């Protein structure tokens, strides 16, 4: 990289860029320094004040604390929402299990009734068959 003096001393089109030599020196000194140039953001003042390293460190600490506080708050809300969802799902699961138990009991009752009706049906078919045999025998005796 080149120094500010070299830039000003060289034949740069200063008047075309709109910067004076002093402004160019100031801009180039920012590029040569290892200090980060901050943009206007919500976490910093909109003024262009340059802070000492201790002030920047203190501001960064405060910013980090606030960021950590917001993170903990979001995490707490997220966990509360998950806990609420788990509770609702546990209630729904219990309700569905109770409903399934009721349906299985009703199924068992209907199955028992169905078996009873099937048994009665066989008994009635047997009686009907006996009556047909008796009727056939009576007709044979009547014809003879």
Buried (B, 14 or more C-beta within 10 A) or exposed (E): EEEBEEBBEEEBEBEEEEBEEEEBBEEBEEEEEEEEEBEEEEEBEEEEEEBEEEEBEEBEEEEEEEEEEEEEEEEEEEEEEEEEEEEEEEEEEEEEEEEEEEEEEEEEEEEEEEEEEEEEEEEEEEEEEEEEEEEEEEEEEEEE
